């Protein structure tokens, strides 16, 4: 019977340690897209560099060990980004990180064809910051370009 109690105590200890991210205190980080740069292009794949500004509103540093995100433009999926680069976002501060992503060339062409001078170029980015002590989810939206700033595009 004592062996069963020992196993149960061990199980509870492991389960609680695995759920450390459930108990993280503080506000979620704000992740903003500040630039998208085209890189390599093949017939089926487009590589992009996505520059992100990560704002930490907390009174403690965020020690980030990786990032995983999905980027949507005007409500349509553009790319998925993954990075295992370590970086630190100081308390009450921000940091800029660049992540190389890949997407379908067809998705990029579809995005370009759907653009118009009479609409904003908006984005939504959702994902996870992988931290030394757990994970933090984020979901942010914004405007990359306001309507009228897209030159060379037809009006609807």
N, CA and C atoms as an extended XYZ file, in Angstrom:
468
Properties=species:S:1:pos:R:3:atomname:S:1:resname:S:1:resid:I:1 pbc="F F F"
N         0.815       -1.188        0.000 N   UNK     1
C         0.000        0.000        0.000 CA  UNK     1
C         0.861        1.255        0.000 C   UNK     1
N         2.000        1.197        0.711 N   UNK     2
C         2.879        2.358        0.767 CA  UNK     2
C         3.515        2.606       -0.611 C   UNK     2
N         3.766        1.535       -1.374 N   UNK     3
C         4.314        1.686       -2.720 CA  UNK     3
C         3.323        2.406       -3.617 C   UNK     3
N         2.043        2.084       -3.499 N   UNK     4
C         1.012        2.758       -4.279 CA  UNK     4
C         0.959        4.243       -3.938 C   UNK     4
N         1.064        4.570       -2.671 N   UNK     5
C         1.062        5.979       -2.240 CA  UNK     5
C         2.294        6.698       -2.784 C   UNK     5
N         3.435        6.028       -2.815 N   UNK     6
C         4.661        6.630       -3.357 CA  UNK     6
C         4.506        6.913       -4.847 C   UNK     6
N         3.937        5.960       -5.588 N   UNK     7
C         3.714        6.156       -7.022 CA  UNK     7
C         2.742        7.310       -7.285 C   UNK     7
N         1.695        7.389       -6.471 N   UNK     8
C         0.711        8.455       -6.618 CA  UNK     8
C         1.345        9.822       -6.335 C   UNK     8
N         2.155        9.910       -5.291 N   UNK     9
C         2.833       11.171       -4.965 CA  UNK     9
C         3.791       11.564       -6.095 C   UNK     9
N         4.529       10.598       -6.631 N   UNK    10
C         5.445       10.865       -7.742 CA  UNK    10
C         4.667       11.349       -8.968 C   UNK    10
N         3.549       10.701       -9.277 N   UNK    11
C         2.725       11.095      -10.420 CA  UNK    11
C         2.224       12.528      -10.266 C   UNK    11
N         1.736       12.879       -9.093 N   UNK    12
C         1.233       14.232       -8.848 CA  UNK    12
C         2.344       15.270       -8.971 C   UNK    12
N         3.545       14.946       -8.516 N   UNK    13
C         4.678       15.853       -8.629 CA  UNK    13
C         5.031       16.094      -10.086 C   UNK    13
N         5.093       15.047      -10.895 N   UNK    14
C         5.407       15.177      -12.321 CA  UNK    14
C         4.301       15.931      -13.047 C   UNK    14
N         3.055       15.639      -12.761 N   UNK    15
C         1.933       16.315      -13.414 CA  UNK    15
C         1.926       17.802      -13.091 C   UNK    15
N         2.211       18.145      -11.854 N   UNK    16
C         2.236       19.555      -11.461 CA  UNK    16
C         3.396       20.283      -12.130 C   UNK    16
N         4.551       19.661      -12.218 N   UNK    17
C         5.705       20.293      -12.864 CA  UNK    17
C         5.436       20.505      -14.348 C   UNK    17
N         4.750       19.586      -14.994 N   UNK    18
C         4.438       19.711      -16.409 CA  UNK    18
C         3.439       20.807      -16.697 C   UNK    18
N         2.735       21.231      -15.701 N   UNK    19
C         1.713       22.266      -15.879 CA  UNK    19
C         2.189       23.619      -15.388 C   UNK    19
N         3.498       23.821      -15.306 N   UNK    20
C         4.024       25.081      -14.784 CA  UNK    20
C         3.543       26.266      -15.599 C   UNK    20
N         3.382       26.072      -16.902 N   UNK    21
C         2.950       27.204      -17.735 CA  UNK    21
C         1.522       27.624      -17.420 C   UNK    21
N         0.737       26.746      -16.803 N   UNK    22
C        -0.627       27.116      -16.425 CA  UNK    22
C        -0.617       28.178      -15.334 C   UNK    22
N         0.466       28.218      -14.557 N   UNK    23
C         0.518       29.105      -13.406 CA  UNK    23
C         1.371       30.337      -13.652 C   UNK    23
N         1.775       30.609      -14.908 N   UNK    24
C         2.584       31.780      -15.201 CA  UNK    24
C         1.771       33.032      -14.914 C   UNK    24
N         2.387       33.951      -14.226 N   UNK    25
C         1.712       35.189      -13.877 CA  UNK    25
C         2.136       36.269      -14.854 C   UNK    25
N         1.345       37.316      -14.928 N   UNK    26
C         1.702       38.439      -15.779 CA  UNK    26
C         0.816       38.528      -17.000 C   UNK    26
N         1.084       39.554      -17.769 N   UNK    27
C         0.313       39.811      -18.979 CA  UNK    27
C         0.941       39.108      -20.174 C   UNK    27
N         0.131       38.779      -21.185 N   UNK    28
C         0.711       38.165      -22.383 CA  UNK    28
C         1.555       39.180      -23.150 C   UNK    28
N         2.551       38.694      -23.846 N   UNK    29
C         3.381       39.551      -24.684 CA  UNK    29
C         2.567       40.010      -25.893 C   UNK    29
N         2.913       41.159      -26.415 N   UNK    30
C         2.289       41.666      -27.633 CA  UNK    30
C         3.266       41.421      -28.780 C   UNK    30
N         2.818       40.739      -29.825 N   UNK    31
C         3.664       40.421      -30.967 CA  UNK    31
C         3.125       41.182      -32.178 C   UNK    31
N         3.961       42.052      -32.743 N   UNK    32
C         3.574       42.898      -33.864 CA  UNK    32
C         4.426       42.583      -35.083 C   UNK    32
N         3.814       42.552      -36.257 N   UNK    33
C         4.559       42.385      -37.509 CA  UNK    33
C         5.050       43.768      -37.907 C   UNK    33
N         6.375       43.918      -38.102 N   UNK    34
C         6.903       45.221      -38.490 CA  UNK    34
C         7.446       45.233      -39.918 C   UNK    34
N         7.670       44.054      -40.501 N   UNK    35
C         8.135       44.008      -41.892 CA  UNK    35
C         8.032       42.581      -42.420 C   UNK    35
N         7.792       42.477      -43.723 N   UNK    36
C         7.807       41.192      -44.421 CA  UNK    36
C         8.681       41.378      -45.656 C   UNK    36
N         9.735       40.571      -45.762 N   UNK    37
C        10.674       40.685      -46.863 CA  UNK    37
C        10.681       39.398      -47.678 C   UNK    37
N        10.434       39.474      -48.994 N   UNK    38
C        10.526       38.269      -49.826 CA  UNK    38
C        11.974       37.791      -49.910 C   UNK    38
N        12.160       36.488      -49.874 N   UNK    39
C        13.482       35.891      -50.021 CA  UNK    39
C        13.486       35.044      -51.295 C   UNK    39
N        13.787       33.770      -51.194 N   UNK    40
C        13.832       32.875      -52.347 CA  UNK    40
C        12.434       32.564      -52.882 C   UNK    40
N        12.375       32.386      -54.212 N   UNK    41
C        11.118       32.006      -54.847 CA  UNK    41
C        11.391       30.802      -55.748 C   UNK    41
N        10.546       29.776      -55.607 N   UNK    42
C        10.574       28.656      -56.541 CA  UNK    42
C         9.175       28.549      -57.139 C   UNK    42
N         8.989       27.603      -57.995 N   UNK    43
C         7.692       27.452      -58.643 CA  UNK    43
C         6.584       27.153      -57.633 C   UNK    43
N         6.928       26.483      -56.536 N   UNK    44
C         5.889       26.065      -55.592 CA  UNK    44
C         6.033       26.652      -54.191 C   UNK    44
N         7.168       27.288      -53.901 N   UNK    45
C         7.385       27.784      -52.545 CA  UNK    45
C         7.969       29.191      -52.566 C   UNK    45
N         7.516       29.992      -51.614 N   UNK    46
C         8.025       31.348      -51.411 CA  UNK    46
C         8.580       31.421      -50.002 C   UNK    46
N         9.825       31.855      -49.860 N   UNK    47
C        10.414       32.065      -48.540 CA  UNK    47
C        10.280       33.539      -48.191 C   UNK    47
N         9.896       33.819      -46.959 N   UNK    48
C         9.716       35.182      -46.488 CA  UNK    48
C        10.465       35.356      -45.172 C   UNK    48
N        10.978       36.553      -44.957 N   UNK    49
C        11.505       36.905      -43.644 CA  UNK    49
C        10.480       37.807      -42.989 C   UNK    49
N        10.002       37.404      -41.825 N   UNK    50
C         9.013       38.176      -41.082 CA  UNK    50
C         9.714       38.758      -39.861 C   UNK    50
N         9.726       40.087      -39.771 N   UNK    51
C        10.320       40.768      -38.619 CA  UNK    51
C         9.211       41.070      -37.615 C   UNK    51
N         9.443       40.666      -36.380 N   UNK    52
C         8.448       40.813      -35.319 CA  UNK    52
C         9.003       41.673      -34.193 C   UNK    52
N         8.157       42.541      -33.653 N   UNK    53
C         8.496       43.277      -32.438 CA  UNK    53
C         7.700       42.616      -31.312 C   UNK    53
N         8.420       42.147      -30.306 N   UNK    54
C         7.791       41.475      -29.179 CA  UNK    54
C         7.906       42.393      -27.978 C   UNK    54
N         6.755       42.813      -27.466 N   UNK    55
C         6.691       43.725      -26.324 CA  UNK    55
C         6.367       42.942      -25.054 C   UNK    55
N         7.153       43.205      -24.022 N   UNK    56
C         6.974       42.543      -22.738 CA  UNK    56
C         6.470       43.557      -21.714 C   UNK    56
N         5.174       43.526      -21.364 N   UNK    57
C         4.629       44.488      -20.399 CA  UNK    57
C         4.845       44.078      -18.941 C   UNK    57
N         5.573       42.991      -18.724 N   UNK    58
C         5.725       42.440      -17.378 CA  UNK    58
C         6.963       42.984      -16.673 C   UNK    58
N         7.012       42.776      -15.373 N   UNK    59
C         8.124       43.234      -14.551 CA  UNK    59
C         9.202       42.149      -14.415 C   UNK    59
N         9.274       41.258      -15.375 N   UNK    60
C        10.300       40.216      -15.413 CA  UNK    60
C        10.662       39.951      -16.868 C   UNK    60
N        11.909       39.520      -17.095 N   UNK    61
C        12.375       39.211      -18.443 CA  UNK    61
C        11.675       37.965      -18.972 C   UNK    61
N        11.439       37.937      -20.276 N   UNK    62
C        10.962       36.729      -20.949 CA  UNK    62
C        12.169       36.076      -21.616 C   UNK    62
N        12.493       34.866      -21.191 N   UNK    63
C        13.583       34.111      -21.798 CA  UNK    63
C        12.948       33.176      -22.821 C   UNK    63
N        13.009       33.568      -24.097 N   UNK    64
C        12.325       32.851      -25.170 CA  UNK    64
C        13.288       31.841      -25.784 C   UNK    64
N        12.821       30.599      -25.925 N   UNK    65
C        13.629       29.539      -26.522 CA  UNK    65
C        13.127       29.153      -27.910 C   UNK    65
N        12.000       29.730      -28.330 N   UNK    66
C        11.469       29.441      -29.657 CA  UNK    66
C        10.143       30.150      -29.868 C   UNK    66
N         9.730       30.182      -31.137 N   UNK    67
C         8.465       30.820      -31.494 CA  UNK    67
C         7.809       30.004      -32.597 C   UNK    67
N         6.493       29.932      -32.550 N   UNK    68
C         5.685       29.209      -33.531 CA  UNK    68
C         4.465       30.078      -33.809 C   UNK    68
N         4.273       30.465      -35.080 N   UNK    69
C         3.154       31.357      -35.373 CA  UNK    69
C         2.563       31.108      -36.751 C   UNK    69
N         1.324       31.581      -36.918 N   UNK    70
C         0.641       31.606      -38.207 CA  UNK    70
C         0.309       33.062      -38.497 C   UNK    70
N         0.625       33.492      -39.717 N   UNK    71
C         0.398       34.868      -40.141 CA  UNK    71
C        -0.674       34.906      -41.216 C   UNK    71
N        -1.725       35.689      -40.963 N   UNK    72
C        -2.805       35.896      -41.929 CA  UNK    72
C        -2.771       37.334      -42.415 C   UNK    72
N        -2.983       37.528      -43.727 N   UNK    73
C        -3.131       38.864      -44.300 CA  UNK    73
C        -4.545       38.982      -44.838 C   UNK    73
N        -5.230       40.055      -44.445 N   UNK    74
C        -6.612       40.295      -44.867 CA  UNK    74
C        -7.484       39.048      -44.725 C   UNK    74
N        -7.303       38.351      -43.618 N   UNK    75
C        -8.136       37.198      -43.302 CA  UNK    75
C        -7.763       35.900      -43.982 C   UNK    75
N        -6.686       35.896      -44.771 N   UNK    76
C        -6.255       34.672      -45.462 CA  UNK    76
C        -4.864       34.277      -44.985 C   UNK    76
N        -4.666       32.986      -44.792 N   UNK    77
C        -3.372       32.493      -44.303 CA  UNK    77
C        -2.281       32.807      -45.316 C   UNK    77
N        -1.202       33.418      -44.822 N   UNK    78
C        -0.051       33.690      -45.681 CA  UNK    78
C         1.084       32.720      -45.394 C   UNK    78
N         1.461       32.565      -44.119 N   UNK    79
C         2.641       31.751      -43.819 CA  UNK    79
C         2.593       31.220      -42.398 C   UNK    79
N         3.406       30.201      -42.179 N   UNK    80
C         3.630       29.649      -40.844 CA  UNK    80
C         5.101       29.803      -40.550 C   UNK    80
N         5.429       30.303      -39.366 N   UNK    81
C         6.820       30.510      -38.991 CA  UNK    81
C         7.191       29.715      -37.765 C   UNK    81
N         8.392       29.168      -37.801 N   UNK    82
C         8.951       28.418      -36.676 CA  UNK    82
C        10.397       28.845      -36.493 C   UNK    82
N        10.817       29.005      -35.257 N   UNK    83
C        12.211       29.321      -34.974 CA  UNK    83
C        12.571       28.766      -33.615 C   UNK    83
N        13.776       28.214      -33.513 N   UNK    84
C        14.248       27.729      -32.223 CA  UNK    84
C        15.397       28.586      -31.704 C   UNK    84
N        15.511       29.818      -32.216 N   UNK    85
C        16.539       30.740      -31.742 CA  UNK    85
C        16.169       31.282      -30.366 C   UNK    85
N        17.167       31.324      -29.481 N   UNK    86
C        16.965       31.866      -28.144 CA  UNK    86
C        17.127       33.386      -28.175 C   UNK    86
N        16.285       34.078      -27.431 N   UNK    87
C        16.454       35.512      -27.245 CA  UNK    87
C        15.751       35.921      -25.963 C   UNK    87
N        16.054       37.108      -25.512 N   UNK    88
C        15.508       37.621      -24.260 CA  UNK    88
C        14.770       38.921      -24.554 C   UNK    88
N        13.578       39.056      -23.961 N   UNK    89
C        12.832       40.304      -24.037 CA  UNK    89
C        12.874       40.903      -22.629 C   UNK    89
N        13.629       41.989      -22.461 N   UNK    90
C        13.768       42.563      -21.119 CA  UNK    90
C        12.433       43.027      -20.544 C   UNK    90
N        12.368       43.099      -19.239 N   UNK    91
C        11.164       43.554      -18.542 CA  UNK    91
C        10.801       44.946      -19.020 C   UNK    91
N         9.499       45.190      -19.192 N   UNK    92
C         8.980       46.498      -19.577 CA  UNK    92
C         9.694       47.062      -20.797 C   UNK    92
N         9.942       46.197      -21.778 N   UNK    93
C        10.692       46.606      -22.956 CA  UNK    93
C        10.236       45.777      -24.152 C   UNK    93
N        10.979       45.876      -25.242 N   UNK    94
C        10.663       45.065      -26.414 CA  UNK    94
C        11.936       44.590      -27.091 C   UNK    94
N        11.777       43.666      -28.014 N   UNK    95
C        12.887       43.130      -28.798 CA  UNK    95
C        12.369       42.834      -30.201 C   UNK    95
N        13.261       42.943      -31.182 N   UNK    96
C        12.915       42.626      -32.567 CA  UNK    96
C        13.591       41.316      -32.927 C   UNK    96
N        12.824       40.422      -33.517 N   UNK    97
C        13.340       39.126      -33.950 CA  UNK    97
C        12.878       38.878      -35.383 C   UNK    97
N        13.745       38.268      -36.184 N   UNK    98
C        13.415       37.915      -37.567 CA  UNK    98
C        13.263       36.412      -37.680 C   UNK    98
N        12.213       35.982      -38.368 N   UNK    99
C        11.943       34.561      -38.543 CA  UNK    99
C        11.734       34.290      -40.028 C   UNK    99
N        12.449       33.296      -40.557 N   UNK   100
C        12.229       32.902      -41.941 CA  UNK   100
C        11.076       31.919      -41.998 C   UNK   100
N        10.164       32.171      -42.929 N   UNK   101
C         8.979       31.336      -43.077 CA  UNK   101
C         8.912       30.822      -44.505 C   UNK   101
N         8.015       29.910      -44.725 N   UNK   102
C         7.767       29.463      -46.095 CA  UNK   102
C         6.262       29.392      -46.312 C   UNK   102
N         5.880       29.588      -47.550 N   UNK   103
C         4.483       29.533      -47.919 CA  UNK   103
C         4.389       29.072      -49.361 C   UNK   103
N         3.224       28.736      -49.783 N   UNK   104
C         2.989       28.332      -51.157 CA  UNK   104
C         3.063       29.557      -52.071 C   UNK   104
N         3.721       29.422      -53.196 N   UNK   105
C         3.752       30.509      -54.181 CA  UNK   105
C         2.341       30.848      -54.623 C   UNK   105
N         1.473       29.855      -54.703 N   UNK   106
C         0.078       30.094      -55.090 CA  UNK   106
C        -0.641       30.958      -54.059 C   UNK   106
N        -0.331       30.758      -52.754 N   UNK   107
C        -0.933       31.589      -51.703 CA  UNK   107
C        -0.484       33.040      -51.836 C   UNK   107
N         0.797       33.257      -52.156 N   UNK   108
C         1.310       34.621      -52.319 CA  UNK   108
C         0.657       35.284      -53.522 C   UNK   108
N         0.557       34.567      -54.633 N   UNK   109
C        -0.085       35.120      -55.833 CA  UNK   109
C        -1.547       35.444      -55.540 C   UNK   109
N        -2.226       34.566      -54.839 N   UNK   110
C        -3.619       34.820      -54.464 CA  UNK   110
C        -3.750       36.059      -53.593 C   UNK   110
N        -2.822       36.235      -52.652 N   UNK   111
C        -2.830       37.436      -51.808 CA  UNK   111
C        -2.645       38.690      -52.660 C   UNK   111
N        -1.690       38.645      -53.594 N   UNK   112
C        -1.432       39.814      -54.445 CA  UNK   112
C        -2.632       40.151      -55.321 C   UNK   112
N        -3.283       39.124      -55.869 N   UNK   113
C        -4.435       39.370      -56.734 CA  UNK   113
C        -5.636       39.916      -55.967 C   UNK   113
N        -5.714       39.624      -54.677 N   UNK   114
C        -6.866       40.083      -53.895 CA  UNK   114
C        -6.668       41.486      -53.318 C   UNK   114
N        -5.462       42.053      -53.453 N   UNK   115
C        -5.204       43.386      -52.911 CA  UNK   115
C        -5.867       44.461      -53.756 C   UNK   115
N        -6.202       45.544      -53.091 N   UNK   116
C        -6.829       46.679      -53.750 CA  UNK   116
C        -6.357       47.956      -53.071 C   UNK   116
N        -6.286       49.060      -53.826 N   UNK   117
C        -5.907       50.345      -53.232 CA  UNK   117
C        -6.961       50.844      -52.257 C   UNK   117
N        -8.163       50.329      -52.343 N   UNK   118
C        -9.263       50.817      -51.511 CA  UNK   118
C        -9.470       50.006      -50.240 C   UNK   118
N        -8.459       49.247      -49.815 N   UNK   119
C        -8.573       48.499      -48.567 CA  UNK   119
C        -7.234       48.535      -47.839 C   UNK   119
N        -7.301       48.413      -46.522 N   UNK   120
C        -6.088       48.317      -45.710 CA  UNK   120
C        -5.453       46.952      -45.922 C   UNK   120
N        -4.156       46.879      -45.704 N   UNK   121
C        -3.468       45.591      -45.668 CA  UNK   121
C        -3.335       45.237      -44.190 C   UNK   121
N        -4.261       44.414      -43.697 N   UNK   122
C        -4.300       44.076      -42.270 CA  UNK   122
C        -3.709       42.686      -42.047 C   UNK   122
N        -3.279       42.448      -40.821 N   UNK   123
C        -2.718       41.141      -40.477 CA  UNK   123
C        -3.270       40.672      -39.141 C   UNK   123
N        -3.170       39.367      -38.949 N   UNK   124
C        -3.453       38.725      -37.675 CA  UNK   124
C        -2.363       37.690      -37.482 C   UNK   124
N        -1.741       37.712      -36.322 N   UNK   125
C        -0.688       36.745      -36.023 CA  UNK   125
C        -1.047       36.040      -34.721 C   UNK   125
N        -1.057       34.719      -34.767 N   UNK   126
C        -1.357       33.906      -33.583 CA  UNK   126
C        -0.253       32.885      -33.412 C   UNK   126
N         0.017       32.532      -32.182 N   UNK   127
C         1.047       31.521      -31.965 CA  UNK   127
C         1.448       31.379      -30.523 C   UNK   127
N         2.640       30.819      -30.353 N   UNK   128
C         3.179       30.541      -29.021 CA  UNK   128
C         4.608       31.038      -28.920 C   UNK   128
N         4.915       31.659      -27.790 N   UNK   129
C         6.299       31.907      -27.411 CA  UNK   129
C         6.693       30.765      -26.482 C   UNK   129
N         7.708       30.026      -26.861 N   UNK   130
C         8.211       28.943      -26.007 CA  UNK   130
C         9.245       29.563      -25.078 C   UNK   130
N         8.990       29.469      -23.798 N   UNK   131
C         9.848       30.088      -22.794 CA  UNK   131
C        10.625       29.031      -22.038 C   UNK   131
N        11.626       29.500      -21.327 N   UNK   132
C        12.407       28.594      -20.480 CA  UNK   132
C        11.514       27.904      -19.456 C   UNK   132
N        10.466       28.609      -19.008 N   UNK   133
C         9.602       28.086      -17.941 CA  UNK   133
C         8.183       27.765      -18.388 C   UNK   133
N         7.938       27.573      -19.675 N   UNK   134
C         6.587       27.267      -20.134 CA  UNK   134
C         6.327       27.862      -21.505 C   UNK   134
N         5.073       28.151      -21.775 N   UNK   135
C         4.681       28.723      -23.068 CA  UNK   135
C         3.679       29.845      -22.835 C   UNK   135
N         3.734       30.850      -23.733 N   UNK   136
C         2.773       31.941      -23.692 CA  UNK   136
C         2.113       32.058      -25.057 C   UNK   136
N         0.797       32.002      -25.078 N   UNK   137
C         0.065       32.177      -26.333 CA  UNK   137
C        -0.068       33.667      -26.633 C   UNK   137
N        -0.137       34.002      -27.934 N   UNK   138
C        -0.384       35.381      -28.331 CA  UNK   138
C        -1.321       35.403      -29.527 C   UNK   138
N        -2.023       36.508      -29.669 N   UNK   139
C        -2.962       36.722      -30.773 CA  UNK   139
C        -3.087       38.229      -30.950 C   UNK   139
N        -2.470       38.759      -31.993 N   UNK   140
C        -2.476       40.196      -32.222 CA  UNK   140
C        -2.850       40.501      -33.665 C   UNK   140
N        -3.460       41.662      -33.857 N   UNK   141
C        -3.848       42.125      -35.188 CA  UNK   141
C        -3.376       43.553      -35.361 C   UNK   141
N        -3.250       43.949      -36.632 N   UNK   142
C        -2.843       45.315      -36.912 CA  UNK   142
C        -2.956       45.619      -38.391 C   UNK   142
N        -2.513       46.810      -38.753 N   UNK   143
C        -2.541       47.276      -40.143 CA  UNK   143
C        -1.093       47.434      -40.605 C   UNK   143
N        -0.713       46.753      -41.687 N   UNK   144
C         0.628       46.934      -42.258 CA  UNK   144
C         0.667       48.181      -43.139 C   UNK   144
N        -0.346       48.347      -43.979 N   UNK   145
C        -0.454       49.509      -44.863 CA  UNK   145
C        -1.899       49.969      -44.892 C   UNK   145
N        -2.086       51.260      -44.759 N   UNK   146
C        -3.441       51.794      -44.844 CA  UNK   146
C        -3.846       51.937      -46.300 C   UNK   146
N        -5.168       51.929      -46.543 N   UNK   147
C        -5.650       52.026      -47.918 CA  UNK   147
C        -5.102       53.290      -48.572 C   UNK   147
N        -4.836       53.177      -49.862 N   UNK   148
C        -4.256       54.283      -50.610 CA  UNK   148
C        -2.742       54.247      -50.664 C   UNK   148
N        -2.103       53.412      -49.814 N   UNK   149
C        -0.644       53.326      -49.810 CA  UNK   149
C        -0.112       52.183      -50.670 C   UNK   149
N        -0.999       51.427      -51.276 N   UNK   150
C        -0.590       50.343      -52.171 CA  UNK   150
C        -0.591       50.893      -53.587 C   UNK   150
N         0.567       51.181      -54.131 N   UNK   151
C         0.638       51.768      -55.462 CA  UNK   151
C         0.645       50.685      -56.530 C   UNK   151
N         0.148       51.037      -57.705 N   UNK   152
C         0.170       50.131      -58.845 CA  UNK   152
C        -0.916       49.076      -58.811 C   UNK   152
N        -1.840       49.155      -57.869 N   UNK   153
C        -2.911       48.184      -57.792 CA  UNK   153
C        -4.190       48.783      -58.337 C   UNK   153
N        -5.036       47.962      -58.953 N   UNK   154
C        -6.280       48.489      -59.504 CA  UNK   154
C        -7.297       48.826      -58.422 C   UNK   154
N        -8.153       49.779      -58.701 N   UNK   155
C        -9.274       50.077      -57.817 CA  UNK   155
C       -10.413       49.132      -58.185 C   UNK   155
N       -11.216       48.711      -57.212 N   UNK   156
C       -12.314       47.790      -57.512 CA  UNK   156
C       -13.413       48.485      -58.298 C   UNK   156
